[in-house]
């Protein structure tokens, strides 16, 4: 529940832009939250190394306000982005929020500096992180609260039991996971309902193909991050398709994801209003079967883990 809402604050929407988002279709989170399958990932609205404030504060505010004006109703963030800065920017730009806006945030990482990430999904940290997010976002309940990554030093069950406890207190509406395997998902589902999974995934980075399929089979929304992850072969392929459609590579990458599974909710991020407008044009694109297969046949990337 929002502390305060003002549904008429952002009501300007151009007809073409609204139709573009409608083409993406919708997906349900937990059976009671319906959002467009083209959302926005706010991580880029920070400084270098996902640390500190963005280089251009005014542009960051403009990007966030433009997402709402263009019809986006799902924004993804995390307490570790900045840290804290990202959530504060969202509230500064958008509060009081439109009634239909779903803000998803995450906890489970700690930050030591630019590009530095450390695990912490202990009950004490998760409680502290949630209270901080509630305060920064100026809400009394988080619609989607995600465990950002399992902590190797504590069981995922113990981490989730803490989230369930805070959910019972009315501070969390739905619980999701991020950076997990199928085993993590099944262990988690024995503790509580899981409505979403957010993993790295793209047409050329399909390590988590089996997780996408598992989510679709079990009515779990899959949220891919790094949608344009691609090596040289992948970039060559996506640029070829983009040229044929007079589109950008990101638009093609997003179109591929939207066709990959009806349970996929994309969250492309950008710190530019221009690129935001480009990204939101992706749903209007429809890849042919041959184009889809061509991109899917790109040799997969290999990440060090």
Buried (B, 14 or more C-beta within 10 A) or exposed (E): EBEEBEEEEBEEBEEEBEEBBBBBEBBEBBEEBEBBBBBBBBBBBBEEEBBBBBEEEEBBBBBBBBBBBBBBBBBBBBBBBBBBBBBBBBBBBBBBBBEBBBBBBBBBBBBEEEEEBEBBBBBEBBBBBBEBBBBBBBBEBBBBBBBBBBBEEBBBEBBBBBBBBBBEEEBBBBBBBBBBBBEBBEBBBEBBEBBBBBBBBBBBBBBBEEBBBBBBEEEBBBBBBBBBBBBEBBBEBBBBBBEEBEBBBBBBBBBBBBBBBEBBBBBBBBBBBEBBBBBBBBBBBEBEEEBBEBBBEBEBBEEEE
